[in-house]
């Protein structure tokens, strides 16, 4: 899995100092914990700032509202994940190995960020455009990566937009089963089975 994101302005006020950026990240991390644990509607600005260890008024220096914070949190988590995936495939010699390394990195990210699924899902009911953009950004980059691999002869000709969404679906549910719900890292057997499916499908040879 590898992606390329469209550019868009971030919500909230951007800090101009390292200290300000550190505070903003603390607030986003706290929002991830609170929204991921309690859900958007039960989480509050006061619970987020309490978790972050800052005054409640500080929140509004960076975000206009709790909804605004959720929007930026989803964008932030998407950027973080795309960065992890991009770095994970830097050493891959071809597309199939990139798929394996990217999938392994994704499952590891999910295991380390256990609130990812809920935070993204919550955004569907707060601002559907942010929810859609989260997945569309991944799909755009994935399609472009498959196009490049196709031109290099590493995947057979086909509709790479459809393939990108299908592969994202595979990663999404493997992430639930083997990243979020399972203890520890996925076994080589899990990755082997996924890669066999990616490379060969389920039709008999």
Secondary structure, 3 states (H helix, E strand, C coil): CCCCCCCCCCCCCCCCCHHHHHHHHHHHHHHHHHHHHHCCCCCCHHHHHHHHCCCHHHHHHHCCCHHHHHHHHHHHHHHHHHHHHHHHCCCCCCHHHHHHHHHHHHHHHHHHCCCHHHHHHHHHCCCHHHHHHHHHHHHHHHHHHHHHHHHCCCCCCCCHHHHHHHHHHHHHHHHHHHHHCCCCCCCHHHHHHHHHHHHHCCCCC
